[in-house]
Amino acid sequence: MQGSARLMRQRQFLPLFATQFLNAFNDNFFKMAMVMLATYVILEGGEQEEAYYNALAGAIFILPFFLLSAIAGRLADSTDKTRMIRLIKTAEIGIMLVGATGIWIQNIPLMFLALFAMGVHSTFFGPIKYGILPQHLADDDVLAGTGLVEAGTYLAILTGTIAGGIVDPHTAAIGVIVVAVVGRITAQFVPPAPAEADAPDSKVDWNIFRSSWRLVSDTMHVRRLFLAIMCISFFWAIGAVLAAQFPPMVKNALGGDNTVATMFTAIFSVGVATGSVIINMILKGKVSAKYSPVSVLAMAAFVLMLWWIVKGWVHVPDSPLDGDTLLNWREFLAIRRGDMILVALLGIAVAGGMFVVPLYAFLTTTVSKSETSRTVAANNIVNSGAMVIGALAYGAMAAVGISIADTLFLIAAGCLISAWIAQRLHRACEEVPCPDDPEVTPVR
C-alpha cells in the first residue's frame, strides 16, 4: 500500500484533493460568514430565534442532497466525472456572486438562496469525490485516499470556519468569489475519469421522487450497504444538530462571542481529520467496520461529558462574564472547565472520524466501479434526510424551550443506536468478507 504522503504527490490524486478541499472550504467560509452575520449583527430575537435560524440554515443547505442525489449519482456514473467536476466548479462562481451580494447588503433571503444553490452544487460534487477514487487509485489505496479526502474535508471546514468567523463580512464577500475561481482552476488538472464499460446509459429520470426512491430501494436491499448507510446517517444527523448548536450554545449557554464559536467548530474539524488519519493507520489499508462500534461509544461518552459541563456552566465560579459582555476565546479558556469543553469536543470529533471513514471506504469498495457514485448518492439521500430531520428537530426542540444541554443528552442516546447498528455491520462482514460480497447486485 502506498503511503498517504505518496498519494499527495500523484497527479491522479492531488488535483482532486485540492479541488474538493477548496469546495468544502468555500461552503463553510460562506455558511459561517452568514451565520455569524445573522447571529451577532442582524437578528435581535434572542436565543430561540438564533437557534431556529441556525437550524433552518442547516436544513436549507442539506435539502438538495435529499432531492437531487439520485440524479447526481446517475450522471456521475454514466459520464466523465472530471467533466462534471469542471462544470460544477464553474457554476460555483456564479453562486458565490449571489451569496457575496447577500452578505454585502446583509440580506438574509439572498444569502439563503445562495446557500440552497451551494447545496445543489455540493450534491452533484459529493458522489464524484468519493466515486472517482476507485477509478484513480489502486484497490489497497482506496481507504487511504478516502481518509485523506475526509481529513482534507474537515481541515477545509476548519480553515473555512475560522475565515468565516473572524473575517469582516465585506472581505468575506470578496473571498468566497476568489476561492470559487481558484477551485475552478485546480479542477482543470484533475485527470479524466470516463464512464466504465458496464456503466448505465446516460438517460436520467428527472422525476426526483421516483428516481430517489428507486435508487435508495435498489441499494438498501443489500443488508451490508443498508447497515453502513444507516450508521453514516446517524453520524450525520448527530453532526447536523451539533453544527446548528454551536453558535447559539456559545452565545447563550456559555456567554462566548464569535471567536469562541469559531474555535469550537475549528476544534471539531481538527478532531474529525485526526480521527480519519488514525483509523487508516490502525486498519493499515483494510476496509473494516471493526472499530466503528467502540468509536461511536467513545463519541457518546464525550457527548455526555459536554452535556455535564454545559449543564453546570452557570455555576462556574470566578467567571469574567459580566452582564451582557461576551467572552472572547482567551477569556473563555481562562475559565475553569473551559479547557474541559475543548477536550470533550475534540474527543467527540476524533471518535467520529474513526467511526465514519471506514464506512465511506466500504461503500466505494463493496460495489463495482461503475456503481460507486450511485451508491454514494443513495447514501447521501438517506444521510441528508437524517440531517434535515435532525436540524429541524433541533429547531423544534429549541422552539418549545428544550435547553441546549438537554439536546446534548439526546445526542448521546442516538450514539448508542448507531453503535448497535455498527456492531451488526461488523458481524455481517465477519460472516462474508464485505468486498466481493455476492449479495451486491447492480444498482439500476
VOVOMI-831156 format. One record per residue (C-alpha): residue in one letter; z, y, x; chain. Coordinates in steps of 0.001 Angstrom, whole numbers, always signed. Layout:
N
- A/Z/Y/X/A
...
END
This chain:
444
- M/+0/+0/+0/A
- Q/-914/+3431/+1271/A
- G/+1951/+5850/+1582/A
- S/+2291/+8831/-709/A
- A/+1628/+11224/+2163/A
- R/-1625/+9466/+2939/A
- L/-2764/+9775/-675/A
- M/-2249/+13522/-452/A
- R/-4833/+13677/+2336/A
- Q/-7542/+11905/+359/A
- R/-10322/+13712/-1467/A
- Q/-10025/+11024/-4140/A
- F/-6552/+12356/-4987/A
- L/-5731/+15798/-3555/A
- P/-8088/+17968/-5692/A
- L/-6926/+16172/-8846/A
- F/-3292/+16628/-7818/A
- A/-3850/+20357/-7167/A
- T/-5673/+20835/-10468/A
- Q/-3011/+19107/-12551/A
- F/-285/+20943/-10626/A
- L/-1836/+24319/-11475/A
- N/-2334/+23186/-15069/A
- A/+1347/+22321/-15504/A
- F/+2379/+25453/-13590/A
- N/+422/+27741/-15893/A
- D/+1651/+26016/-19047/A
- N/+5234/+26677/-18019/A
- F/+4607/+30077/-16461/A
- F/+3217/+31266/-19779/A
- K/+5735/+29452/-22002/A
- M/+8765/+30632/-20034/A
- A/+7469/+34209/-19860/A
- M/+7008/+34376/-23632/A
- V/+10312/+32602/-24390/A
- M/+12283/+34937/-22123/A
- L/+10472/+37977/-23507/A
- A/+11332/+36936/-27050/A
- T/+14896/+35749/-26353/A
- Y/+16036/+38699/-24263/A
- V/+13784/+41566/-25437/A
- I/+12074/+41084/-28808/A
- L/+14409/+39044/-31014/A
- E/+17629/+40579/-32313/A
- G/+18735/+37993/-34872/A
- G/+21337/+36165/-32811/A
- E/+21796/+32533/-31828/A
- Q/+20228/+30895/-34878/A
- E/+17018/+32972/-34736/A
- E/+16657/+32388/-30993/A
- A/+17243/+28643/-31349/A
- Y/+14703/+28484/-34177/A
- Y/+12145/+30444/-32134/A
- N/+12515/+28154/-29124/A
- A/+12240/+25038/-31273/A
- L/+9164/+26454/-33041/A
- A/+7525/+27319/-29724/A
- G/+8031/+23739/-28520/A
- A/+6627/+22299/-31740/A
- I/+3558/+24579/-31691/A
- F/+2695/+23528/-28143/A
- I/+3131/+19819/-28869/A
- L/+1380/+19692/-32277/A
- P/-2180/+19461/-30804/A
- F/-1156/+16341/-28869/A
- F/-347/+14708/-32181/A
- L/-3540/+15844/-33911/A
- L/-6204/+15608/-31202/A
- S/-5148/+12953/-28660/A
- A/-7331/+10248/-30239/A
- I/-10440/+12391/-29859/A
- A/-9398/+13383/-26326/A
- G/-8875/+9775/-25254/A
- R/-12191/+8634/-26732/A
- L/-14116/+11382/-24958/A
- A/-12341/+10752/-21651/A
- D/-13191/+7043/-21621/A
- S/-16814/+7476/-22732/A
- T/-17858/+10387/-20470/A
- D/-17386/+11524/-16889/A
- K/-13715/+12500/-16629/A
- T/-14413/+15041/-13878/A
- R/-16969/+16852/-16028/A
- M/-14363/+17097/-18791/A
- I/-11788/+18455/-16337/A
- R/-14133/+21299/-15376/A
- L/-14880/+22177/-18999/A
- I/-11184/+22149/-19849/A
- K/-10240/+24370/-16929/A
- T/-12983/+26838/-17861/A
- A/-11534/+27060/-21375/A
- E/-8097/+27785/-19902/A
- I/-9320/+31098/-18517/A
- G/-10246/+32345/-21999/A
- I/-6990/+31073/-23489/A
- M/-4927/+32892/-20884/A
- L/-6772/+36134/-21573/A
- V/-5466/+35900/-25146/A
- G/-1965/+34893/-24003/A
- A/-1817/+37687/-21439/A
- T/-2699/+40205/-24134/A
- G/+122/+38882/-26331/A
- I/+2649/+39225/-23506/A
- W/+1405/+42683/-22546/A
- I/+1744/+44131/-26069/A
- Q/+4786/+41948/-26983/A
- N/+3034/+40372/-29970/A
- I/+4653/+37067/-30983/A
- P/+1839/+35788/-33281/A
- L/-719/+36340/-30495/A
- M/+1500/+34536/-27992/A
- F/+1915/+31638/-30435/A
- L/-1873/+31478/-30880/A
- A/-2362/+31177/-27115/A
- L/+477/+28635/-26896/A
- F/-1225/+26456/-29509/A
- A/-4548/+26773/-27654/A
- M/-2843/+25754/-24406/A
- G/-1501/+22735/-26253/A
- V/-5079/+21839/-27242/A
- H/-6185/+22353/-23631/A
- S/-3424/+20101/-22292/A
- T/-4108/+17487/-24978/A
- F/-7576/+16943/-23552/A
- F/-6386/+17101/-19953/A
- G/-3426/+14696/-20334/A
- P/-5283/+11379/-20829/A
- I/-7573/+12232/-17921/A
- K/-4951/+12971/-15274/A
- Y/-3411/+9510/-15686/A
- G/-6533/+7630/-16808/A
- I/-8558/+8703/-13769/A
- L/-6083/+7245/-11268/A
- P/-7147/+3574/-11589/A
- Q/-10745/+4701/-11003/A
- H/-9987/+6645/-7831/A
- L/-7132/+4610/-6329/A
- A/-6609/+1017/-5219/A
- D/-4571/-1116/-7629/A
- D/-1464/-1094/-5421/A
- D/-1637/+2690/-5084/A
- V/-1578/+3462/-8815/A
- L/+2241/+3546/-9032/A
- A/+2430/+5861/-6002/A
- G/-296/+8079/-7461/A
- T/+1414/+8134/-10856/A
- G/+4716/+9022/-9189/A
- L/+3085/+11853/-7254/A
- V/+1394/+13203/-10380/A
- E/+4693/+13047/-12275/A
- A/+6613/+14613/-9380/A
- G/+3932/+17271/-8995/A
- T/+4081/+17992/-12707/A
- Y/+7798/+18659/-12561/A
- L/+7574/+20681/-9370/A
- A/+4944/+22721/-11200/A
- I/+7337/+23041/-14132/A
- L/+9970/+24203/-11641/A
- T/+7839/+26876/-9991/A
- G/+6172/+27920/-13238/A
- T/+9539/+28183/-14951/A
- I/+11015/+30255/-12149/A
- A/+7994/+32553/-12159/A
- G/+8055/+32942/-15945/A
- G/+11795/+33532/-15972/A
- I/+12048/+36215/-13312/A
- V/+8655/+37924/-13137/A
- D/+8120/+41142/-15054/A
- P/+6155/+40450/-18291/A
- H/+3222/+42657/-17287/A
- T/+2984/+40878/-13940/A
- A/+3182/+37505/-15716/A
- A/+300/+38543/-17975/A
- I/-1907/+39042/-14932/A
- G/-535/+35988/-13136/A
- V/-1467/+33445/-15839/A
- I/-5096/+34576/-15654/A
- V/-5180/+34302/-11865/A
- V/-3700/+30788/-11921/A
- A/-6269/+29680/-14514/A
- V/-9101/+30889/-12275/A
- V/-7682/+29100/-9208/A
- G/-7290/+25900/-11250/A
- R/-10954/+26047/-12201/A
- I/-11883/+26336/-8507/A
- T/-9830/+23270/-7495/A
- A/-11368/+21301/-10383/A
- Q/-14756/+21740/-8752/A
- F/-13652/+19480/-5869/A
- V/-12471/+16507/-7982/A
- P/-14822/+13547/-7240/A
- P/-16972/+12197/-10089/A
- A/-15367/+9650/-12411/A
- P/-18177/+8306/-14623/A
- A/-17511/+6109/-17620/A
- E/-17006/+2429/-16830/A
- A/-19800/-20/-17625/A
- D/-17806/-1518/-20509/A
- A/-16733/+1869/-21870/A
- P/-17252/+2612/-25575/A
- D/-20167/+4653/-26788/A
- S/-19682/+8388/-26953/A
- K/-19624/+8544/-30763/A
- V/-16429/+10279/-31802/A
- D/-14718/+10044/-35173/A
- W/-13877/+13687/-35857/A
- N/-11566/+12789/-38724/A
- I/-8399/+13448/-36745/A
- F/-6082/+11477/-39017/A
- R/-8296/+8385/-39286/A
- S/-9126/+8329/-35575/A
- S/-5483/+8834/-34617/A
- W/-4277/+6076/-36914/A
- R/-6948/+3687/-35666/A
- L/-6175/+4374/-32009/A
- V/-2421/+4004/-32408/A
- S/-2682/+832/-34502/A
- D/-5172/-757/-32068/A
- T/-2795/-21/-29175/A
- M/+636/-558/-30673/A
- H/-90/-4081/-31921/A
- V/+320/-5225/-28301/A
- R/+4051/-5839/-28019/A
- R/+4498/-4658/-24430/A
- L/+2467/-1497/-24985/A
- F/+4448/-841/-28156/A
- L/+7770/-1149/-26320/A
- A/+6626/+1010/-23382/A
- I/+5298/+3748/-25671/A
- M/+8474/+3753/-27757/A
- C/+10587/+4101/-24584/A
- I/+8499/+7022/-23361/A
- S/+8611/+8625/-26814/A
- F/+12397/+8556/-26942/A
- F/+12454/+10142/-23484/A
- W/+10169/+12999/-24518/A
- A/+11978/+13569/-27807/A
- I/+15184/+13990/-25812/A
- G/+13351/+16245/-23342/A
- A/+11977/+18405/-26167/A
- V/+15457/+19019/-27545/A
- L/+16867/+19819/-24096/A
- A/+13993/+22206/-23341/A
- A/+14494/+24000/-26649/A
- Q/+18232/+24218/-25965/A
- F/+18198/+25769/-22514/A
- P/+17655/+29499/-23295/A
- P/+19965/+29680/-26365/A
- M/+22548/+27377/-24739/A
- V/+22666/+29531/-21637/A
- K/+22863/+32811/-23516/A
- N/+25086/+31934/-26474/A
- A/+27191/+28939/-25396/A
- L/+27611/+29767/-21696/A
- G/+27087/+33534/-21591/A
- G/+24333/+33433/-18967/A
- D/+21311/+35672/-18517/A
- N/+17667/+34736/-17950/A
- T/+18289/+33853/-14284/A
- V/+20745/+31154/-15364/A
- A/+18282/+29771/-17934/A
- T/+15616/+29683/-15226/A
- M/+17994/+27924/-12840/A
- F/+18761/+25260/-15469/A
- T/+15108/+24449/-16062/A
- A/+14450/+24517/-12315/A
- I/+17256/+22038/-11615/A
- F/+15936/+19771/-14347/A
- S/+12413/+19887/-12906/A
- V/+13579/+19123/-9359/A
- G/+15585/+16198/-10691/A
- V/+12684/+14540/-12514/A
- A/+10442/+14986/-9467/A
- T/+13145/+13434/-7272/A
- G/+13610/+10518/-9631/A
- S/+9836/+9924/-9649/A
- V/+9793/+9572/-5856/A
- I/+12985/+7475/-5697/A
- I/+11783/+4852/-8184/A
- N/+8483/+4461/-6317/A
- M/+10418/+3803/-3105/A
- I/+12695/+1282/-4828/A
- L/+9883/-616/-6536/A
- K/+7621/-438/-3442/A
- G/+4480/-60/-5498/A
- K/+5232/-2812/-8008/A
- V/+4814/-1762/-11637/A
- S/+8021/-2889/-13342/A
- A/+10471/-1777/-16035/A
- K/+13316/-3497/-14159/A
- Y/+15340/-342/-13545/A
- S/+14452/+1540/-16743/A
- P/+17415/+335/-18868/A
- V/+20059/+1245/-16284/A
- S/+18299/+4547/-15568/A
- V/+18445/+5687/-19181/A
- L/+22081/+4574/-19458/A
- A/+22839/+6768/-16446/A
- M/+20970/+9550/-18210/A
- A/+23210/+9107/-21270/A
- A/+26331/+9301/-19081/A
- F/+25217/+12609/-17575/A
- V/+24333/+13983/-21028/A
- L/+27886/+13165/-22144/A
- M/+29181/+14927/-19046/A
- L/+27152/+18012/-20000/A
- W/+28419/+17792/-23590/A
- W/+32028/+17643/-22425/A
- I/+31625/+20696/-20171/A
- V/+29733/+22821/-22715/A
- K/+32163/+21854/-25479/A
- G/+35097/+23206/-23473/A
- W/+33339/+26092/-21766/A
- V/+35092/+28836/-23748/A
- H/+38413/+27599/-22374/A
- V/+37425/+28022/-18730/A
- P/+39931/+30420/-17106/A
- D/+39103/+33292/-14803/A
- S/+35619/+33800/-16269/A
- P/+33992/+37079/-15232/A
- L/+32345/+37243/-18654/A
- D/+33442/+40464/-20282/A
- G/+32402/+41367/-23774/A
- D/+28623/+41305/-24175/A
- T/+27921/+41195/-20437/A
- L/+25807/+38193/-19466/A
- L/+26398/+36283/-16243/A
- N/+23721/+36143/-13588/A
- W/+23237/+32925/-11624/A
- R/+25641/+33935/-8828/A
- E/+28422/+34790/-11274/A
- F/+27762/+31587/-13194/A
- L/+28124/+29431/-10094/A
- A/+31351/+31244/-9219/A
- I/+32953/+29951/-12411/A
- R/+34932/+26758/-12172/A
- R/+32882/+23901/-13652/A
- G/+29655/+25901/-13346/A
- D/+28583/+23641/-10498/A
- M/+29508/+20607/-12615/A
- I/+26924/+21650/-15192/A
- L/+24265/+21680/-12489/A
- V/+25353/+18202/-11339/A
- A/+25054/+16962/-14926/A
- L/+21598/+18485/-15354/A
- L/+20416/+17060/-12042/A
- G/+21768/+13621/-12946/A
- I/+20016/+13675/-16337/A
- A/+16730/+14601/-14707/A
- V/+16836/+12155/-11761/A
- A/+17693/+9288/-14098/A
- G/+14967/+10416/-16486/A
- G/+12346/+10415/-13745/A
- M/+13369/+6921/-12633/A
- F/+13151/+5774/-16232/A
- V/+9760/+7125/-17276/A
- V/+7446/+6922/-14233/A
- P/+7109/+3101/-14117/A
- L/+6337/+3148/-17834/A
- Y/+3396/+5517/-17339/A
- A/+2085/+3353/-14496/A
- F/+2450/+331/-16766/A
- L/+229/+1942/-19420/A
- T/-2632/+2514/-16959/A
- T/-2469/-860/-15192/A
- T/-1993/-3195/-18160/A
- V/-5380/-2415/-19761/A
- S/-8869/-2331/-18278/A
- K/-10088/+829/-16533/A
- S/-12436/+1584/-19422/A
- E/-9446/+1847/-21786/A
- T/-6862/+3746/-19736/A
- S/-7463/+7200/-21228/A
- R/-7322/+5903/-24792/A
- T/-4115/+4018/-24036/A
- V/-2584/+7198/-22598/A
- A/-3923/+9126/-25600/A
- A/-2275/+6678/-28017/A
- N/+935/+7146/-26065/A
- N/+524/+10928/-26286/A
- I/+119/+10779/-30064/A
- V/+3360/+8856/-30515/A
- N/+5150/+10926/-27845/A
- S/+4078/+14216/-29393/A
- G/+5127/+13083/-32838/A
- A/+8546/+12246/-31425/A
- M/+8721/+15582/-29595/A
- V/+7733/+17598/-32669/A
- I/+10308/+15721/-34743/A
- G/+12924/+16284/-32027/A
- A/+12179/+20004/-31679/A
- L/+12092/+20602/-35438/A
- A/+15234/+18526/-35943/A
- Y/+16984/+20673/-33359/A
- G/+15796/+23811/-35141/A
- A/+17066/+22433/-38454/A
- M/+20431/+21485/-36928/A
- A/+20763/+24991/-35499/A
- A/+19873/+26481/-38900/A
- V/+22669/+24573/-40652/A
- G/+25227/+25515/-38000/A
- I/+25459/+22397/-35825/A
- S/+26585/+23574/-32401/A
- I/+24591/+23174/-29217/A
- A/+27339/+20979/-27750/A
- D/+27226/+18593/-30705/A
- T/+23440/+18178/-30407/A
- L/+24024/+17007/-26825/A
- F/+26234/+14235/-28175/A
- L/+23394/+13113/-30455/A
- I/+21018/+13099/-27468/A
- A/+23335/+10684/-25642/A
- A/+23210/+8374/-28657/A
- G/+19397/+8488/-28521/A
- C/+19524/+7364/-24886/A
- L/+21328/+4183/-25947/A
- I/+18483/+3304/-28311/A
- S/+15970/+3915/-25524/A
- A/+17939/+1653/-23156/A
- W/+17842/-1153/-25725/A
- I/+14058/-846/-26072/A
- A/+13609/-699/-22286/A
- Q/+15616/-3906/-21873/A
- R/+13385/-5635/-24406/A
- L/+10321/-4445/-22472/A
- H/+11691/-5779/-19193/A
- R/+12443/-9170/-20756/A
- A/+8957/-9304/-22254/A
- C/+7433/-8572/-18840/A
- E/+9521/-11305/-17221/A
- E/+8098/-13849/-19661/A
- V/+4477/-12989/-18754/A
- P/+3520/-10577/-15935/A
- C/+2551/-7336/-17669/A
- P/-610/-6511/-15726/A
- D/-3268/-9097/-16661/A
- D/-1492/-9548/-19994/A
- P/-3634/-11921/-22119/A
- E/-2419/-10210/-25281/A
- V/-4151/-6963/-24353/A
- T/-7379/-6612/-26284/A
- P/-9905/-3773/-26162/A
- V/-8829/-585/-27870/A
- R/-11544/+298/-30379/A
END
